Amino acid sequence: MAEQAREQARHTKEHAEGLMERIRKRSPASSQIVGFFSLLTLAGISLVLGGLTVTGIVITLLLMTPVFLFFSPILVPAGILLFLSLAGVLTASGVGVRDAAHPVANTSSMRAVRP
């Protein structure tokens, strides 16, 4: 009976050592643990900054809506004028870049084709 108890104790000890060895083999490296906690920290900071940004945008919209409504007779025509001016400048710039890149294409398309 004592022999059987010793055999069982030895088997339990071997099983425990085998279990610890398996745990040790499957455990992550310390660099992986540090990386994981760094990732958690950066994710938390990003979440807080995103929340602050959304909160700031909502508060700004709430406070600025009456101002926009009051100045809309001035802002809407000014916005239209700004849009049309910007569109004209960008169009003129694009045509200028095209002509600078392909000067022959500009003149050859205007010449009549001779037989």
N, C-alpha and C positions, 0 to 999 in steps of 0.2 A: 504494500500500500504506500509506503514511504517512497519506494522507487517510482511508483506511478505518479505520485505528487511531484517528485523531482523532474520526471520526464515532462509532465504537463507544464511545470514552471519554465523549463528550458524551451519548450515549444512556444509558450507565450512570449518569452523574452526574444526568441528569434523572430516571431511574428511582429513584435513591436519594433525591432530593429529594421526589419524589412519594410514596415510601414513608414518609419522615419526616413529611410533611404528613398522610398518612392516619393514622399513629400518633398524631400530635399531636391530630387531630380526635377520635379514639376514646378518648383517655386520660381518666380521671376527673378532676374538679376537685379542688383541694386540700382543700376543705371535705368532699368525699365521702370522701377518704382519711382525714381526721381522724375523721370520723364512723364509718368502718369500724373503725378501731383503737380508738375509744372503745367501740364495740359489742363487740369482741373482749375488751377489758379487763373490761367489766361482765359479760360471759358467763363469763369465767374466775373472777371474784370470786364470782359466784352459784353456780357449780359447786363451788368450794371451800367456801363457806358451807353449801351443801346437803349436801356430804359430811361436814362436821363435825357438822351437825345429826343426820344419820342415825347417825353413829358414836356420838354422845352418847346417842341414844335406845337404841341396842343395848346400850351399856355400862350404862346405867341399868336397863334391863330385866334384864340378867344379874345385877346386884347386888341389885335390889329383889325379884326373884322369891321368894327364900327368906323375906324379910320379909313379903311378901304372903301366902305360904302359912302362915306362923306365926300371923299376925294375922287370917286369914280367918274364924275363928269370931266375931270381933268386927266385922270390916269388912263382911261380907255382910249381917247384920241392920241395921247402921248405914246401909248403902247403900240397902237396901229402905225403911227409915224415912225417909231423906232424900228418896228418889224420891217416896214417897207424900205427904210433907209439901209438897214442891214442887208436885206435881200438884194438891193441894188449894188451895194459895195461888193458883196460876195460874187454876184454875177459878173460884174465888171472885172474883178480880180481873176475869176476863172477864165474869162475870155482872154484876158491879158496873158495868163500863163499858157493857155492853149496856143496863142499866136507866137509867143516866145519859144515854145517847144517845137512847133511845126510851122515855120514861116512860109514854106513853099505851099502848104495846104491852103493857106489863106489866099494866095494869088492865083493858084491854078484852078480853084473852083470858080473864080470869077471870069476867067478867060474863056472865050468861045472856042469850041473844038473845030479845028480846020481839017478839011478832007484831004 
